[in-house]
Amino acid sequence: MKMFLISDNRDTYTGMRLAGVEGVIVHERQELKDALEQVFQDKEVGIVLLTEKFGREFPDLVDDAKLGRRLPLIVEIPDRHGTGRKENFITDYVGAAIGLKL
């Protein structure tokens, strides 16, 4: 199974290419939609990496991609500017999921 990156900037794309991950750079809503549709056609792709900016700018497209199919797995990753999440987001997420304060 392969990973595929859909990035909004060249630095993240270049870094992932150095790690052997293929991908594309897109900026507009339609470009993202087209890239997702194309990657969904490739049955060898098991994980799609999206930079977090897409989740903020186009949440409907990202949510549809995440919730509308089992594979590939859609994972949002921070880009070169860092993450937009607060410091303890994982602990808070797990705590909310299981109902306990960690």
PyMOL commands that set and color helices and strands:
alter all, ss='L'
color gray80, all
select helices_A, chain A and resi 10-18+29-41+52-57+59-67+89-98
alter helices_A, ss='H'
color red, helices_A
select strands_A, chain A and resi 2-7+22-25+45-51+73-77
alter strands_A, ss='S'
color yellow, strands_A
deselect
rebuild
show_as cartoon
